[in-house]
Amino acid sequence: MDRYSQGKKISYITIFGNIFLALLKIIIGTLVASSALIADGFHSVSDVASTLAVLIAIYVSSKPPDEEHQYGHGQAESIAAKILGILLLLTGLVLGYNIIKQIINQNFGIPGIYGLWAAIASIIIKEIMFRYTYKVGQKTNNQALIADAWHHRSDAISSVAAAIGILGANMGLPILDPIAGIIVAILIIRVGWNIIVDAVNALMVKAPPKEDSEEIRETVNKIAGVKDIKELRAHYSGVDLYVDLRIVVDGNLTVKEGHDISVDVRNRLLKECEQVKEVIVHIHPG
């Protein structure tokens, strides 16, 4: 199964799972009067929207390069992750504002215990969704899918807070339910902010991790005729890594011999470094 098919499959599964959880938590949260569970339900609504954004990003990023996008469409995944982060940030701020008003007005009671079982069901399902989505995201090196996985994990954590709030309220501390709702809102805001920062770094053409650069250096230094690497620059476009190399060769070689070494460097990197999409090699006489 190719990268696009795997991403599409997991996205459809999580969309239906989140719709079920959102309805479950919002309906039961309303019936038992639990602010924390209702907030958690709206967190699941934002999960549905974010997964739709991931689906669109996977489709766009799978398209080949064209005249207007000569480096492909890989940045669509970073754009989707950024939109997802903004959506989470706004969701958390709105939920937090409404619950703070509720606490100020002392408009809270003791939620029904059935809300606890809904929260526990959400914890189990969301943790399964996190592990599955994260595994596929790592396997396919899909930034948007990994961001969506952490969205599932944040939802599982928020369900833990909701469960604690409902249980605490039923043990004689009714203010614990809205406090748990505030914690849920803060968790949503935190995850959203982290996703935005990561997406912005990707869109700013951030250099690859040190281990990726070291892998390129090790591969190039093993090639016959390469005396040294004068400069190595690389950047990601989505999951594809573009490399710009300046290598040192024997100054007594002919132009053709130097060219043959550069071709060998390019072919070896494309073959041995899975994420490398394109290589530009500049020759310098040593």
C-alpha positions in Angstrom: 0.0 0.0 0.0 1.5 3.4 -1.0 1.9 6.5 1.2 -1.2 8.2 0.0 -3.4 5.0 0.4 -2.1 4.5 3.9 -2.8 8.1 4.9 -6.3 8.0 3.4 -7.2 4.7 5.1 -6.2 5.9 8.6 -7.9 9.3 8.1 -11.2 7.7 7.2 -11.1 5.4 10.2 -10.3 8.4 12.6 -13.0 10.6 11.1 -15.8 8.1 11.8 -14.3 7.4 15.3 -14.2 11.1 16.1 -17.7 11.7 14.9 -18.9 8.9 17.2 -17.0 10.2 20.2 -18.0 13.8 19.6 -21.7 12.9 19.6 -21.3 10.6 22.6 -19.5 13.2 24.8 -21.6 16.2 23.8 -24.9 14.5 24.2 -24.1 12.7 27.5 -22.2 15.8 28.7 -25.3 17.9 28.1 -27.6 15.3 29.7 -25.5 15.0 32.9 -24.5 18.7 32.9 -20.7 18.2 32.7 -18.7 21.2 31.4 -15.6 19.0 31.2 -17.2 16.4 29.0 -18.9 18.9 26.7 -15.5 20.6 26.3 -13.9 17.2 25.5 -16.7 16.6 23.0 -15.9 19.8 21.1 -12.3 18.8 21.2 -13.4 15.7 19.2 -15.3 17.9 16.8 -12.0 19.7 16.1 -10.4 16.3 15.5 -12.9 15.7 12.7 -12.0 19.0 11.0 -8.3 18.4 11.4 -8.4 14.9 9.9 -10.3 16.3 6.9 -7.5 18.9 6.5 -4.9 16.0 6.7 -6.8 14.1 4.0 -6.7 17.1 1.7 -3.0 17.7 2.4 -2.2 14.0 1.6 -4.0 14.2 -1.7 -2.4 17.5 -2.7 1.1 16.5 -1.6 0.9 13.2 -3.6 0.6 15.2 -6.9 3.7 15.3 -9.0 5.7 18.5 -9.7 4.3 20.9 -12.3 5.3 24.1 -14.0 4.1 26.3 -11.1 5.4 24.0 -8.3 8.7 22.6 -9.6 9.7 21.1 -6.3 6.4 19.3 -5.9 3.5 19.9 -3.5 5.0 18.4 -0.3 4.6 21.7 1.7 0.8 21.1 1.6 1.3 18.8 4.6 3.0 21.6 6.6 0.2 24.0 5.6 -2.4 21.5 6.8 -0.6 21.1 10.1 -0.5 24.8 10.6 -4.2 25.1 9.9 -4.8 22.3 12.4 -2.8 24.0 15.0 -4.7 27.3 14.6 -7.9 25.4 14.8 -6.9 23.8 18.1 -5.6 27.1 19.5 -9.0 28.8 18.8 -11.0 25.9 20.1 -9.1 25.9 23.4 -9.4 29.7 23.8 -13.2 29.7 23.2 -13.8 26.7 25.5 -11.6 28.2 28.3 -13.4 31.6 28.1 -16.8 30.0 28.4 -15.9 27.8 31.3 -14.2 30.7 33.2 -17.4 32.7 32.8 -19.3 29.6 34.2 -16.9 29.5 37.3 -17.2 33.3 37.9 -21.0 33.0 37.8 -20.8 29.9 40.0 -23.1 28.1 37.4 -22.1 24.5 38.1 -23.5 21.5 39.7 -22.8 17.8 40.2 -22.7 15.9 36.8 -24.3 12.5 36.4 -22.0 9.5 36.9 -22.8 8.2 33.4 -20.5 10.9 32.1 -17.6 9.1 33.7 -18.1 6.0 31.6 -18.3 8.1 28.4 -15.0 9.7 29.4 -13.3 6.3 30.1 -14.6 5.0 26.7 -13.1 8.1 25.0 -9.7 7.6 26.7 -9.4 4.0 25.5 -10.6 4.7 21.9 -8.5 7.9 21.5 -5.3 6.2 22.8 -5.8 3.4 20.2 -6.3 6.0 17.5 -3.2 7.9 18.6 -0.9 4.8 18.5 -2.3 3.7 15.1 -2.1 7.1 13.4 1.4 7.9 14.9 2.7 4.6 13.7 1.5 5.2 10.1 2.7 8.8 10.2 6.2 7.8 11.2 6.3 5.0 8.7 5.3 7.3 5.8 7.1 10.4 7.3 3.9 12.4 7.0 4.1 15.6 9.2 0.3 16.3 9.0 -0.5 12.7 10.0 1.9 12.8 13.0 0.3 16.2 14.0 -3.1 14.6 13.8 -1.9 11.7 16.0 -0.8 14.1 18.7 -4.3 15.7 18.4 -5.7 12.2 19.3 -3.3 11.9 22.3 -4.3 15.4 23.5 -8.0 14.3 23.3 -7.2 11.2 25.3 -5.5 13.3 28.0 -8.4 15.8 28.0 -10.8 12.8 28.6 -8.7 11.8 31.6 -9.1 15.4 33.0 -12.9 15.2 32.3 -13.1 11.8 34.1 -11.3 13.2 37.1 -13.5 16.3 37.2 -16.8 14.2 37.0 -15.6 11.8 39.7 -14.4 14.6 41.9 -17.7 16.5 41.6 -19.6 13.3 42.6 -17.4 13.0 45.6 -18.5 16.4 46.9 -16.4 18.9 45.0 -18.7 20.2 42.2 -16.1 22.9 41.2 -13.7 20.1 40.0 -15.8 19.6 36.8 -15.4 23.1 35.4 -11.8 23.1 36.6 -11.2 19.9 34.6 -12.8 21.7 31.7 -10.2 24.5 32.0 -7.4 21.9 32.1 -8.8 20.4 28.9 -8.8 23.9 27.2 -5.2 24.5 28.3 -4.1 21.1 26.9 -5.8 21.9 23.6 -4.1 25.3 23.4 -0.7 23.8 24.2 -0.9 21.1 21.5 -2.2 23.6 19.0 0.7 26.0 19.7 3.3 23.2 19.4 1.9 22.1 16.1 1.9 25.7 14.7 5.6 26.1 15.7 6.6 22.8 14.0 4.7 23.7 10.9 6.2 27.2 10.7 9.7 25.7 11.0 8.9 23.4 8.1 7.6 26.2 5.9 10.7 28.3 6.8 12.8 25.6 5.0 14.5 24.5 8.2 17.6 22.3 7.8 17.2 18.5 8.3 18.1 16.9 11.6 21.8 16.3 12.3 21.6 12.6 11.8 20.2 13.0 8.3 23.1 15.3 7.3 25.6 12.9 8.8 24.1 10.0 6.8 24.6 12.1 3.6 28.2 12.9 4.6 29.1 9.3 5.4 27.6 8.1 2.0 29.5 10.8 0.0 32.8 10.3 1.8 32.8 6.6 0.8 32.7 7.4 -2.9 35.9 7.0 -4.9 37.3 10.3 -6.0 35.7 12.5 -3.3 38.5 14.1 -1.2 36.3 16.3 1.0 32.9 17.9 1.3 33.4 21.7 1.1 29.7 22.5 1.8 26.5 20.6 2.5 23.1 22.3 2.4 19.7 20.5 2.5 16.1 21.2 3.1 12.8 19.3 3.1 9.8 20.0 0.9 7.2 17.9 2.6 8.8 14.5 3.0 11.3 15.0 0.2 14.9 16.0 0.9 16.7 18.3 -1.5 20.5 18.3 -1.3 23.0 20.9 -2.5 26.6 19.6 -2.3 30.1 21.1 -3.0 32.7 18.4 -3.1 36.5 18.6 -3.5 38.2 16.3 -6.1 41.7 16.0 -7.5 42.5 19.2 -9.4 44.4 17.2 -12.1 41.3 15.4 -13.2 39.7 16.1 -16.6 36.3 17.8 -16.8 34.7 14.4 -17.7 36.4 12.6 -14.8 35.1 15.3 -12.4 31.7 15.1 -13.9 31.6 11.3 -13.6 32.3 11.6 -9.9 29.5 14.1 -9.4 27.1 11.7 -11.2 28.2 8.9 -9.0 27.6 11.1 -5.9 24.1 12.0 -7.1 23.1 8.4 -8.0 24.5 6.9 -4.7 22.6 9.5 -2.6 19.3 8.9 -4.5 19.7 5.1 -4.1 21.0 4.8 -0.5 19.3 7.8 1.3 15.6 7.0 1.2 14.3 10.6 1.7 16.6 12.3 -0.8 14.5 13.5 -3.8 17.1 15.5 -5.7 20.8 16.3 -5.5 22.9 19.1 -7.0 26.6 18.5 -7.0 29.2 21.3 -7.5 32.9 20.3 -8.2 35.8 22.1 -6.6 39.5 21.3 -7.5 41.6 20.2 -4.5 
